[in-house]
Amino acid sequence: MVWAALGLIAATLARFAIADAASRMMIGTALAVAAFAIVALFLAMVGFARGEGWFARLATPTLFGLLLLWLWEMLVIGFAVPFVLLPPPSAIARAFGTHLGLLAQDFAQTYLHAVIAGYALGCGTGFLVALAIDRSPFLKRGLLPMGNLISAMPIVGIAPIMVMWFGFEWPSKAAVVVVMTFFPMLVNTTAGLAEVGAIERDLMQSYAARYGATLVKLRLPAALPHIFTALKLNSTLALIGAVVAEFFGTPILGMGFRISTEAAKMNLDLVWATITVAALAGSLSFGALAVLERAVTFWHPSFRGSS
């Protein structure tokens, strides 16, 4: 960070030396505003980091993100980084606003169709298979190694096969998402169901509780933290799988299609705008699941002492 700041100052001073009077005034004003902004942001971050409550926890990463965007903009402009290597955030924002309709169509094709359908099928199937494995030791010995084998398959090898099986539309991408999300849910749910201790099991047996009652009232609630861990992990894996699968065959819409085609055309601002949409979608999905987890598993020790 220090060396980057020194390099930025040197590049700015070099431009300042060869600029005319009007340009010098503009550069000086820009540097003064930038210095004031970075000092204000730093002080605000320090103040919020020492604060308590949800607003302080939200404000600190927000201000830090704004500071990083400012540094990105200044470094790219100060060092005259070629546009094809790394566009500044201002250019990405302009591309985002200019192609908002196209980005919305790509989002609908990738996320609303492929990701949601594949995520629901993969997580749901993994959960049901975990229940079957918990009930049958034979299935546990047979299916868990198979699940491990499936999870080790590379996505770049699965995606072309799914495109051949299910066509170029979104079902082939949803199939890739199912494969990627199935095993994390299976493993985490199986581990969560085994989390209950012997004392709790003996207590349920003393009440003459059947398997179904023990599962619903004791074992599934104890497994919820593991299940939500799989849900949050799969929320990002599903998006990655759908985007990568679109590299191997898709209609003229989709975030993966947009990234590959616009990168070939050197439209890096639109590529980064698409990446921004994907990152926001994944982050919001993860955050929504984290909020739901906190509401459902408020009794868990990890949440008990937090504000």
PyMOL commands that set and color helices and strands:
alter all, ss='L'
color gray80, all
select helices_A, chain A and resi 2-18+21-49+54-78+89-98+100-135+137-151+155-166+170-193+198-206+211-248+255-264+268-296+301-304
alter helices_A, ss='H'
color red, helices_A
deselect
rebuild
show_as cartoon
